[in-house]
Amino acid sequence: MNTLDDLLAAGISGRTVLVRADLNVPLDGATITDDGRIRASLPTLQALAGAGAKVVVTAHLGRPKGAPEEKYSLAPVAARLTELFDGTVAFATDLVGESAHAVVGGLADGSLALLENVRFDARETSKDAAERGELADALVALVGPDAAFVSDGFGVVHRKQASVYDVAERLPHYAGYLVSAETAVLRKLTDAPDRPYVVVLGGSKVSDKLGVITSLLPQVDQLLIGGGMAYTFLAAQGHGVGTSLLQADQVDTCRALLEGNADKIVLPTDVVIADAFAADANSQVVAADAIPDGWMGLDIGPDSRAAFSAVVSAAGTVFWNGPVGVFEMPAFAEGTRAVAEAIAAAPSFSVVGGGDSAAAVRTLGVDEAGFTHISTGGGASLEYLEGKELPGLSVLGS
């Protein structure tokens, strides 16, 4: 696929470039709690502006239902981007309407415009190719037929959406620095990882990770499982899990995975349990096979932390996706902290698979420099490792 460097080499001063970025940051009201994705987009945006392009950025925030919702406005993102970007940033209060045309029409060379949430338009996520095409045509009309398209939102390349896929069919297209870096890292995980290759999976639901578990088990040396999904595996071993998160319909599947991969799958041996899902709940540490009725597991225990840390510390390659406990609550954050710190301290090739894992690293104050790469796209990373075709990448190769 053509890259941003190819576009820059051709000379783009005065040319309009439409960029699909991933600026889907977590918010507390109007306050951004983690600006990692904004920062990750800066190298591509600065390179384009520095070369004299008129940069027009599309992005989404949250999951609006195809119409404007104030809580999902990109206005807070525009404000933060203004603080971080070395240049002028304008914000259009719509996507392809009057404000967008006025803002884009007034762009000077080397300046940037951020359009309002692309998912405020239902055509963005439509399953109907013709509907998506209408929005793609409107975006092309906004930037002009001589514009170029740069795909730099790795967190959405697994989606066949108008601003990701259909626009790329209509304009000369290039992979931005972030997309290029993400794919290079994931290719290393799939092609020839240094051994031992260890994967740590957490998060709430087994069903969300079943595809990647099945795909990775033949490739990895050890698979450590924590988070809410661990309790379905413990139930598959015949243990009671109290009121812990449990997917009863996945127990048989987990049992089959355990029977076929007993030498690879590592589960918690002790857990931190609570009598309610609350930061101030009563809590205690028990063996993983001794969770009493009425209590729920919310973190891995100290023995499990030590065991998990020992495995990742000795690894040649580590991929981590999903916290192993409810890290947002201090009483149940120590398991995730221990795993993150052990990975960061090890000399391995280490990849944090985006999403909540990346948020945990920053929330818990773990040094980001200790990881080889922190992905911006949790879902996209998992689908890549599953071997699925990612529409937003495949279209860049056409």
C-alpha positions in Angstrom: 0.0 0.0 0.0 1.1 3.6 -0.5 2.2 5.4 2.6 2.2 9.0 3.8 5.8 9.3 2.9 4.9 8.5 -0.7 2.3 11.4 -0.6 4.8 13.8 1.0 7.4 12.9 -1.6 5.0 14.0 -4.4 4.7 17.5 -2.9 1.4 18.5 -1.3 1.7 22.2 -0.6 -1.7 23.9 -1.2 -3.4 20.5 -1.7 -6.3 19.4 0.5 -5.9 16.1 2.3 -8.7 14.3 4.0 -7.5 12.3 7.1 -9.6 9.7 8.9 -8.2 9.8 12.4 -9.2 7.9 15.6 -10.0 10.5 18.2 -12.4 8.4 20.2 -11.1 9.5 23.6 -12.8 8.8 27.0 -14.7 11.7 28.5 -15.9 12.6 31.9 -18.5 15.1 31.0 -16.6 17.4 28.7 -13.2 16.5 30.2 -10.9 14.2 28.3 -9.5 11.7 30.7 -7.0 10.1 28.3 -5.7 12.0 25.3 -3.5 9.2 24.0 -5.3 8.8 20.7 -5.1 12.5 20.0 -1.4 12.4 20.7 -1.0 9.3 18.5 -2.6 11.2 15.6 -0.2 14.2 15.8 2.7 12.9 13.8 0.6 12.4 10.6 -1.3 15.7 11.1 1.9 17.7 11.8 3.7 16.1 8.8 0.9 17.1 6.4 0.5 20.6 7.8 4.3 21.1 7.8 4.3 20.2 4.1 1.8 22.9 3.4 -1.4 20.8 3.0 -4.8 21.9 3.9 -5.7 19.2 6.4 -9.3 18.1 6.9 -9.9 15.5 9.7 -12.9 13.2 10.1 -13.3 11.2 13.3 -15.9 9.7 15.6 -16.6 9.8 19.3 -18.7 7.2 21.1 -21.7 5.5 19.6 -24.3 8.1 18.7 -27.3 6.7 16.8 -26.8 8.4 13.5 -27.9 11.9 14.7 -26.2 14.7 16.7 -26.0 14.2 20.4 -24.2 16.9 22.4 -22.5 14.4 24.7 -20.7 13.0 21.7 -19.6 16.2 20.1 -16.0 16.5 19.1 -15.8 20.0 20.5 -13.6 18.9 23.5 -11.3 17.0 21.2 -11.0 20.1 19.0 -10.0 22.1 22.1 -7.4 19.6 23.1 -6.1 19.3 19.5 -5.7 23.1 19.4 -3.5 22.9 22.5 -1.3 20.1 21.1 -1.1 20.9 17.4 1.6 23.2 16.2 -0.6 25.3 13.9 -4.1 26.6 13.4 -7.1 24.3 14.1 -10.7 25.2 13.1 -13.7 23.2 14.2 -16.7 22.7 11.9 -20.0 22.2 13.8 -21.3 19.8 11.2 -19.9 17.2 8.9 -20.7 18.1 5.3 -23.1 21.0 5.9 -22.8 24.8 5.9 -20.3 25.0 8.7 -18.0 22.4 7.2 -18.0 24.1 3.7 -17.2 27.5 5.3 -14.4 26.1 7.5 -12.8 24.0 4.8 -13.2 26.8 2.2 -11.3 29.2 4.5 -8.4 26.9 5.2 -4.9 28.3 4.6 -2.0 26.2 3.6 -0.6 24.3 6.6 -3.8 24.6 8.7 -6.2 22.0 10.0 -10.0 21.6 10.2 -11.7 19.0 12.4 -15.2 18.1 11.3 -18.0 17.2 13.7 -18.5 13.6 14.7 -18.8 11.5 11.5 -21.2 9.1 13.2 -23.8 11.9 13.6 -24.6 10.9 10.0 -26.4 7.5 9.9 -24.9 6.9 6.4 -21.4 6.5 8.0 -22.2 3.1 9.5 -24.9 1.9 7.1 -24.8 -1.6 5.8 -26.1 -0.3 2.5 -23.1 0.5 0.2 -25.2 3.1 -1.7 -26.0 5.0 1.5 -22.4 5.0 2.6 -21.4 6.0 -0.9 -23.6 9.1 -0.7 -21.8 10.3 2.4 -18.4 9.5 0.8 -19.4 11.5 -2.2 -20.4 14.4 0.0 -17.0 14.2 1.8 -15.2 14.2 -1.6 -17.3 17.2 -2.7 -16.3 19.0 0.5 -12.5 18.5 0.0 -12.6 18.5 -3.8 -11.8 15.8 -6.4 -8.1 16.6 -6.4 -7.7 15.9 -2.7 -5.9 12.9 -1.3 -7.1 10.6 1.5 -4.9 9.4 4.4 -6.1 6.6 6.6 -4.7 7.0 10.1 -7.5 5.7 12.3 -6.2 2.2 13.1 -9.0 1.7 15.6 -11.6 1.7 12.8 -9.9 -0.1 10.0 -11.9 -3.2 10.8 -15.1 -1.3 9.9 -16.5 -1.0 6.4 -17.7 2.6 7.0 -18.0 5.6 4.7 -15.1 7.6 6.1 -12.9 4.6 6.4 -13.6 2.5 3.3 -15.8 4.2 0.7 -13.8 7.5 0.6 -10.7 5.5 0.0 -12.3 4.1 -3.1 -12.9 7.6 -4.5 -9.6 9.4 -3.8 -5.9 8.5 -4.1 -5.3 6.8 -0.7 -2.3 6.4 1.6 -1.6 4.8 5.0 -0.7 7.4 7.7 2.1 6.9 10.1 -0.1 5.4 12.8 -1.7 2.8 10.6 1.7 1.9 9.1 3.2 1.5 12.5 0.3 -0.5 13.9 0.4 -3.0 11.0 4.1 -3.4 11.2 4.0 -4.3 14.9 1.1 -6.7 14.5 2.8 -8.3 11.5 5.8 -9.1 13.8 3.4 -10.8 16.3 2.0 -13.0 13.6 5.1 -13.7 11.4 8.0 -14.6 13.7 7.6 -13.6 17.3 10.5 -14.1 19.6 10.0 -17.0 22.0 8.5 -17.6 24.5 5.5 -15.9 23.1 3.0 -15.0 25.9 -0.4 -13.5 25.5 -2.4 -11.9 28.4 -6.1 -11.6 27.8 -8.5 -9.9 30.2 -11.8 -8.0 29.9 -15.3 -9.1 30.7 -16.6 -11.6 28.2 -15.2 -14.8 26.8 -17.4 -14.4 23.7 -15.6 -11.1 22.8 -12.2 -12.9 22.8 -13.1 -16.4 21.6 -12.0 -15.8 18.1 -8.6 -14.5 19.1 -8.1 -17.3 21.7 -8.8 -20.0 19.2 -6.5 -18.4 16.6 -3.6 -17.7 19.0 -3.5 -20.9 21.0 -1.6 -22.8 18.3 0.9 -20.0 18.0 1.6 -19.0 21.7 3.7 -20.6 24.4 1.4 -19.5 27.2 -2.0 -17.8 27.4 -2.7 -16.0 30.7 -6.4 -15.3 31.3 -7.7 -12.8 33.9 -10.5 -10.3 34.2 -14.2 -11.2 34.1 -13.7 -13.8 31.5 -11.6 -15.9 33.8 -14.7 -16.9 35.9 -16.3 -18.7 32.9 -13.1 -20.7 32.6 -13.1 -21.4 36.4 -16.7 -22.5 36.1 -15.6 -24.8 33.2 -13.2 -26.5 35.7 -16.2 -27.2 38.0 -15.6 -24.4 40.5 -18.3 -22.2 41.9 -17.9 -18.5 41.1 -20.5 -16.9 43.3 -21.9 -13.8 41.6 -18.9 -13.2 39.5 -19.4 -12.4 35.8 -20.3 -15.6 34.1 -21.2 -16.5 30.5 -23.0 -19.8 31.1 -23.4 -20.4 27.4 -19.6 -20.4 27.0 -18.8 -22.9 29.7 -18.6 -25.9 27.4 -16.5 -24.0 24.9 -14.1 -23.0 27.7 -14.0 -26.6 29.0 -13.0 -27.8 25.5 -10.3 -25.2 25.2 -8.9 -26.2 28.6 -8.9 -29.9 27.8 -7.0 -29.4 24.6 -4.5 -26.8 25.9 -3.9 -27.5 29.6 -0.2 -26.9 29.1 -0.7 -23.4 27.7 -3.7 -21.8 29.4 -2.9 -20.2 32.8 -5.8 -19.2 35.1 -5.8 -17.3 38.4 -5.1 -19.5 41.4 -6.5 -16.8 43.8 -8.8 -13.9 43.4 -9.8 -10.7 45.2 -13.6 -11.0 45.9 -16.1 -8.4 47.0 -19.7 -8.5 48.3 -20.8 -5.8 45.8 -19.6 -4.2 42.6 -18.5 -1.0 44.3 -15.2 0.8 45.2 -16.0 0.6 48.9 -17.3 -2.9 49.0 -16.0 -5.4 51.6 -13.3 -7.5 50.0 -11.0 -10.4 50.8 -8.6 -12.8 49.0 -9.6 -16.4 48.5 -8.4 -19.4 46.4 -9.9 -19.4 42.9 -11.8 -22.6 43.7 -13.3 -21.2 46.9 -15.4 -18.2 46.0 -18.4 -18.2 48.3 -22.0 -17.7 47.3 -22.9 -14.0 47.2 -19.4 -12.8 46.5 -17.9 -11.8 43.1 -14.3 -11.9 41.8 -13.0 -8.4 40.8 -9.3 -8.9 40.5 -6.6 -11.6 40.5 -5.0 -12.3 43.9 -1.4 -11.8 45.1 -0.3 -15.4 44.2 -1.7 -15.0 40.7 0.0 -11.6 40.3 3.3 -13.2 41.1 2.7 -16.1 38.8 1.5 -13.9 35.9 4.4 -11.5 36.4 6.9 -14.3 36.4 5.6 -15.6 33.1 5.6 -12.3 31.3 9.0 -11.3 32.7 10.6 -14.4 31.0 8.9 -13.9 27.7 10.5 -12.9 24.4 7.2 -11.4 23.1 4.1 -10.3 25.0 0.7 -9.2 23.7 -1.6 -7.9 26.3 -5.3 -7.1 25.7 -7.7 -6.4 28.6 -7.3 -5.6 32.2 -7.2 -8.5 34.7 -9.3 -6.7 37.2 -11.6 -3.7 37.7 -8.7 -1.3 37.6 -11.0 1.8 37.7 -11.5 1.0 41.4 -8.3 1.2 43.5 -9.1 -1.8 45.6 -9.2 -4.0 42.5 -6.4 -2.4 40.4 -3.4 -4.2 41.8 -3.6 -7.2 39.5 -3.6 -5.1 36.4 -0.9 -2.9 37.9 1.3 -5.9 38.6 0.9 -7.3 35.1 1.5 -3.9 33.4 4.6 -3.2 35.5 6.1 -6.6 34.9 5.6 -6.3 31.1 7.1 -2.8 31.1 10.1 -3.9 33.1 10.9 -6.8 30.9 13.2 -6.6 27.8 10.6 -8.3 25.6 9.0 -7.1 22.5 5.7 -6.0 24.1 2.5 -4.8 22.6 -0.4 -3.3 24.6 -3.6 -4.1 22.6 -5.3 -0.8 22.9 -8.7 -0.1 24.5 -9.0 -0.5 28.3 -5.4 -1.9 28.5 -4.0 1.3 27.1 -6.2 3.3 29.4 -5.1 1.2 32.4 -1.4 1.9 31.7 -2.0 5.6 31.8 -4.5 5.6 34.6 -2.2 3.5 36.8 0.9 5.7 36.0 2.9 2.9 34.4 5.8 4.2 32.3 4.7 4.0 28.7 8.3 3.9 27.6 8.6 0.4 28.9 6.4 -1.0 26.2 7.5 -1.5 22.6 4.1 -0.3 21.3 0.7 0.8 22.8 -1.9 0.2 20.2 -4.8 2.6 19.6 -7.1 -0.1 18.3 -8.2 -2.9 20.6 -10.9 -4.4 18.3 -8.8 -3.9 15.2 -5.8 -5.5 16.8 -7.7 -8.5 17.8 -9.3 -9.0 14.4 -5.9 -8.7 12.8 -4.4 -11.4 15.0 -7.5 -13.6 14.3 -6.5 -13.4 10.6 -9.6 -11.5 9.5 -9.6 -9.2 6.6 -9.8 -5.6 7.7 -11.7 -3.6 5.1 -9.9 -0.3 5.9 -6.6 -1.9 5.3 -7.5 -4.0 2.2 -8.9 -0.9 0.4 -5.6 0.8 0.9 -3.9 -2.0 -1.1 -6.2 -1.5 -4.1 
